[in-house]
Amino acid sequence: MARIIDAPLRHADADCETRPGIGQWGALDASTKRGLAFTPAVKRETDALYEKVEHVIPPFEWPAYAPLIAAINRLKREKNAVILAHNYMTSEIFHCVGDFRGDSLQLAREAARTDAKVIVQAGVHFMAETSKILSPDKTVLIPDMRAGCSLAASITGADVRLIKERFPGVPVVTYVNTSADVKAESDITCTSSNAVQVVEWAAKEWNSDRVILIPDEYLAKNVATMTTVKIIAWHGRCEVHERFSAEDIVELRAAHPGIVVLAHPECPPDVMAAADYAGSTAALANYVTTRRPGKVVLLTECSMSDNVAQAAPDVDFIRPCNLCPHMKRITLEAIHDALVEMKHEVTIDEDVRVRAKQAIDRMLALPKTDKPLDFETGAREVAVEVV
């Protein structure tokens, strides 16, 4: 569903409606507040964009969004800026103002290649940091500095140093969903798409039968089912994915016979065991657009279904809504204001940036896989040591 702007977030446990609809709770029109109006010129400028989001934004709401979208796209041209739109962004951001769309590392790599001088991160803070790590000469903005991440916040660089003291000589593989400070203390980074590949490479490179894989406990446990390398994990979890359960899948199958259940590897192992398919955000999107299941549910952040649905209009999406309250802090008006005022710049200490980049570069130097990794479903859980 569409999110009306300039209204406060509800409690993190709320359902999918993260902002009130037009006319509810006295929500103010963010476009009008900024001197923007839905004129015939704006309508012409945004008609083609509306076709991409009409499956989630009803026509009577579009005049509240279109003026901001038109203004943002003009500001990008004026300021030589690009917007990186993560898969979990709401559709009006993802489809209407995003220049590059995808997972966090994919976005950072695209940003490093572009000639744009300004990068606006429509995502969360660690993603903006990753963009800055790879693009130190560019101005990186995040529309709301409060857009954090429960997983990234679960561990610090000091924690990693203590882990390395406890397990000397054991390589540290760090998920990209972490702060620059944590990456700087790591040997190599990974994504959910290449985690198995990176773990096995690190074990061989360091001549170790063990690898420390941090900070996502569930990703570590799910990787452990696919390798003979022993995994040492950290007790970090994504507050979105940890809420899904195997019981949810039982209920979904009962309510929607024939449904295909897709899960992200940040979900608990019992969810992975009960799902039909599991993989990264890129892999989930690829599954839907290439295999075209009749009815599908994506066990991940709820906005992703809205975004994938645009490319697969023939697929029936069932949408249990676990939202990321941090992602939802990024709104059209926040993006607009960040560009107008060039505010909320992300900076990183150069020593930290260089060391973090080394960990990322090691991953990027590995051979690319032909497609995102398919995680095993139905696998028996493997014991891992959690520190």
C-alpha positions in Angstrom: 0.0 0.0 0.0 1.1 3.6 -0.5 2.5 5.6 2.3 1.2 9.1 2.8 4.0 11.5 3.7 4.8 14.0 6.4 3.1 11.9 9.1 4.8 10.1 12.1 5.8 6.5 12.0 3.6 4.1 14.0 5.0 1.7 16.5 7.5 -0.8 14.9 5.1 -3.7 15.5 2.4 -2.0 13.4 1.0 -3.6 10.3 1.9 -2.5 6.7 0.2 0.9 6.9 3.1 2.9 8.2 1.6 6.3 7.5 -2.0 7.4 7.5 -4.0 7.9 4.3 -4.9 11.3 2.9 -7.3 13.1 5.2 -6.6 10.8 8.2 -5.1 12.1 11.4 -4.9 15.6 9.8 -1.8 14.7 7.8 -0.4 17.7 6.0 0.3 17.7 2.3 4.1 17.6 2.1 4.1 19.0 -1.5 2.1 22.0 -0.5 4.3 22.7 2.5 7.2 22.9 0.1 5.5 25.2 -2.4 4.9 22.4 -4.9 1.7 21.8 -6.7 0.1 19.2 -8.9 0.0 21.2 -12.1 -0.8 20.0 -15.6 3.0 20.2 -16.3 3.7 18.0 -13.3 1.0 15.6 -14.4 2.6 15.3 -17.9 6.0 14.9 -16.4 5.0 12.1 -14.1 2.3 10.2 -16.0 4.7 7.5 -17.2 6.1 7.1 -13.7 2.6 6.6 -12.3 2.1 3.6 -14.5 4.9 1.9 -12.6 3.2 2.3 -9.2 -0.5 2.3 -10.0 -0.7 -1.2 -8.5 0.0 0.2 -5.0 -0.9 4.0 -5.2 -4.6 4.8 -5.9 -5.2 7.6 -8.4 -6.6 10.0 -5.7 -3.3 9.8 -3.8 -1.0 10.4 -6.7 -1.4 14.3 -6.6 0.2 14.2 -3.2 3.3 12.4 -4.5 3.8 13.6 -8.1 5.0 17.2 -7.3 7.7 15.9 -5.0 8.7 13.3 -7.5 9.0 15.8 -10.3 10.9 18.2 -8.0 13.4 15.5 -6.9 14.1 14.4 -10.5 14.8 18.1 -11.4 17.0 18.5 -8.4 19.0 15.4 -9.4 19.8 17.0 -12.8 20.7 20.3 -11.3 23.0 18.9 -8.7 24.5 16.0 -10.7 23.1 13.6 -8.2 21.9 10.0 -8.3 19.6 8.1 -5.9 20.3 4.6 -4.8 17.0 2.9 -4.1 17.2 -0.3 -2.1 14.7 -3.2 -2.7 13.0 -2.4 0.6 12.1 1.2 -0.4 8.5 2.1 -0.9 7.4 2.0 -4.6 7.1 5.7 -5.1 10.8 6.0 -4.2 12.0 2.7 -5.8 10.3 3.2 -9.2 9.9 7.0 -9.5 13.1 8.6 -8.2 15.6 5.8 -7.9 18.4 5.8 -10.5 19.9 2.5 -9.4 17.8 -0.2 -7.7 18.9 -3.4 -5.9 20.6 -4.7 -2.8 23.0 -2.7 -0.8 26.3 -3.8 -2.3 25.0 -3.7 -5.9 23.9 -0.1 -5.2 27.3 0.9 -3.8 29.1 -0.6 -6.8 26.9 1.3 -9.2 27.5 4.5 -7.3 31.2 4.1 -7.6 30.9 3.8 -11.4 28.7 6.8 -12.0 30.0 10.2 -12.9 27.5 11.9 -10.5 29.0 14.0 -7.8 26.3 13.5 -5.2 24.9 10.1 -4.0 21.6 10.0 -2.1 21.2 6.7 -0.3 17.5 5.6 -0.2 18.2 2.9 2.3 19.8 2.8 5.8 23.0 4.2 7.3 25.3 1.3 6.8 24.5 1.4 3.1 25.4 5.0 2.9 28.7 4.2 4.6 29.4 1.5 2.1 28.8 4.0 -0.7 31.2 6.4 0.9 33.8 3.7 1.4 33.8 3.0 -2.4 33.3 6.6 -3.5 35.3 8.8 -1.1 35.4 11.7 -3.5 31.7 11.9 -3.8 29.2 13.6 -1.4 27.0 10.9 0.1 23.7 12.0 1.7 21.2 9.9 3.7 17.8 11.6 3.9 17.3 10.7 7.6 20.2 10.1 9.9 18.0 8.0 12.1 17.6 5.3 9.4 19.6 2.6 11.2 19.6 -1.1 11.2 19.0 -3.6 14.1 21.5 -6.0 12.6 24.2 -3.5 12.0 23.6 -2.1 15.5 24.1 -5.5 17.1 27.9 -5.4 16.8 30.8 -2.9 17.0 34.4 -2.8 15.9 35.4 -3.3 19.6 33.3 -6.5 19.6 35.1 -7.8 16.6 38.5 -7.1 18.2 37.5 -9.1 21.2 36.3 -12.0 19.0 39.6 -12.0 17.2 41.4 -12.2 20.5 39.3 -15.2 21.5 39.9 -17.0 18.2 43.4 -16.0 17.0 44.2 -16.9 13.4 40.5 -17.6 12.5 39.4 -15.4 9.6 36.6 -12.9 10.1 33.9 -12.8 7.4 31.5 -9.9 7.8 28.2 -9.4 6.2 27.9 -6.1 4.3 25.0 -5.2 6.6 27.4 -3.7 9.1 29.0 -0.4 10.0 32.2 0.8 8.4 33.9 0.4 11.8 33.0 -3.3 11.9 34.1 -3.8 8.3 37.4 -2.2 9.1 38.1 -4.9 11.7 37.2 -7.7 9.3 39.2 -9.8 6.9 36.6 -9.9 4.1 33.0 -9.0 3.6 30.2 -11.1 2.1 26.6 -10.7 0.9 23.8 -13.2 1.3 24.4 -14.1 -2.4 28.0 -15.1 -2.0 28.4 -16.0 1.7 29.1 -19.7 1.2 31.7 -18.8 -1.5 33.4 -16.3 0.7 33.4 -18.6 3.8 35.0 -21.4 1.8 37.6 -19.0 0.3 38.5 -17.6 3.7 38.9 -21.0 5.2 41.3 -22.1 2.4 43.2 -18.8 2.3 43.8 -18.8 6.1 44.3 -22.6 6.2 41.6 -22.9 8.8 38.7 -25.3 9.4 36.8 -22.6 11.1 35.5 -19.2 10.0 33.9 -16.4 12.0 30.8 -15.2 10.2 29.2 -12.1 11.7 26.9 -10.6 12.7 23.7 -12.4 11.5 23.2 -15.5 13.5 20.6 -16.9 11.2 22.6 -16.2 8.0 25.5 -18.0 9.7 23.4 -21.0 10.6 21.9 -21.2 7.1 25.3 -21.0 5.5 26.5 -23.8 7.9 24.1 -26.2 6.2 25.8 -25.7 2.9 29.5 -26.1 3.8 31.8 -28.3 5.7 33.6 -25.3 7.2 32.8 -24.9 10.9 31.0 -21.6 11.6 31.4 -19.3 14.6 28.5 -16.9 14.7 27.4 -13.7 16.6 24.0 -13.2 18.2 22.8 -10.6 15.8 19.4 -10.6 14.0 17.4 -8.6 11.6 14.2 -7.4 13.4 12.2 -7.9 10.2 13.3 -11.4 9.2 13.5 -12.9 12.7 9.7 -12.3 13.2 8.8 -14.9 10.5 8.2 -18.5 11.8 7.5 -22.0 10.5 4.0 -21.6 11.9 3.5 -18.6 9.6 4.2 -20.8 6.6 1.8 -23.5 7.8 -0.9 -20.9 8.1 -0.1 -19.4 4.7 -0.3 -22.8 3.0 -3.6 -23.5 4.7 -5.1 -20.2 3.7 -3.6 -20.1 0.1 -3.4 -23.6 -1.4 -0.7 -23.9 -4.0 1.3 -20.9 -2.7 5.0 -20.8 -3.3 6.9 -19.7 -0.2 10.2 -17.7 -0.8 12.4 -16.9 2.2 15.4 -14.6 2.7 18.4 -16.3 4.5 18.2 -13.8 7.4 15.1 -15.8 8.4 15.4 -18.4 11.2 16.4 -22.0 10.1 13.0 -23.4 10.7 11.6 -20.9 8.2 14.2 -21.9 5.7 13.4 -25.6 6.2 9.7 -25.0 5.5 10.1 -22.7 2.5 10.0 -23.7 -1.1 13.0 -21.5 -2.1 15.4 -19.3 -0.3 17.9 -16.7 -1.5 19.1 -13.1 -1.4 16.8 -10.2 -2.3 18.2 -10.4 -5.9 17.6 -14.1 -6.0 14.0 -13.8 -4.7 13.2 -11.2 -7.3 14.9 -13.3 -10.1 12.8 -16.3 -9.0 9.5 -14.4 -9.4 10.3 -12.7 -12.7 11.7 -15.8 -14.4 9.6 -18.7 -13.0 6.4 -16.7 -12.7 4.7 -18.7 -9.9 0.9 -18.4 -9.9 0.8 -17.4 -6.2 3.8 -16.4 -4.1 4.8 -15.0 -0.7 8.1 -13.3 -0.1 9.2 -13.7 3.5 11.2 -10.5 3.7 10.5 -6.8 4.1 7.0 -6.0 2.8 7.9 -3.3 0.3 9.8 -5.7 -1.8 6.6 -7.5 -2.9 5.2 -4.2 -4.1 8.4 -3.5 -6.1 8.8 -7.0 -7.7 5.1 -7.0 -8.6 5.6 -4.2 -11.1 7.7 -6.6 -13.2 5.4 -9.6 -12.6 1.8 -8.3 -12.9 0.6 -11.8 -13.7 1.8 -13.2 -10.3 -0.6 -13.1 -7.3 1.4 -11.8 -4.3 0.3 -12.6 -0.8 1.7 -9.9 1.5 2.3 -10.7 5.1 3.7 -7.4 6.2 6.9 -7.3 8.4 8.1 -3.8 7.7 11.5 -2.2 8.5 10.8 0.9 10.5 14.2 2.2 9.7 13.8 1.9 6.0 10.4 3.7 6.3 12.1 6.8 7.7 13.3 7.5 4.1 10.4 9.4 2.4 10.0 11.5 -0.7 10.0 14.7 1.4 13.2 13.7 3.2 14.9 13.0 -0.1 13.7 16.3 -1.4 14.9 18.3 1.6 18.3 16.5 1.6 18.9 17.5 -2.0 17.7 21.1 -1.5 19.8 21.7 1.6 22.6 19.2 0.8 22.2 17.9 4.4 22.9 14.7 6.3 26.2 14.1 4.7 27.9 10.7 5.6 31.5 10.9 6.5 34.0 8.2 7.6 37.4 8.5 9.2 40.0 7.8 6.5 41.8 5.1 8.4 38.6 3.3 9.0 37.5 3.8 5.3 40.7 2.4 3.9 40.6 -0.7 6.1 36.9 -1.3 5.4 37.6 -0.9 1.7 40.2 -3.6 1.9 37.7 -6.1 3.3 35.2 -5.2 0.5 37.9 -5.3 -2.2 38.9 -8.8 -1.2 35.3 -9.9 -1.8 35.0 -8.0 -5.0 38.1 -9.7 -6.3 36.6 -13.2 -6.0 35.2 -14.8 -9.2 31.6 -13.7 -9.9 29.0 -16.4 -9.8 26.6 -16.7 -12.8 23.5 -16.1 -10.6 22.6 -15.4 -7.0 23.1 -18.4 -4.7 20.1 -20.7 -4.0 20.1 -21.6 -0.4 19.0 -25.1 0.6 15.5 -25.5 1.9 14.4 -28.5 4.0 18.0 -28.9 5.3 18.7 -30.2 8.8 20.0 -27.4 11.1 23.8 -27.6 11.8 25.2 -26.7 15.1 27.3 -23.5 15.2 29.1 -21.8 18.0 27.5 -18.5 18.9 29.7 -16.0 20.8 
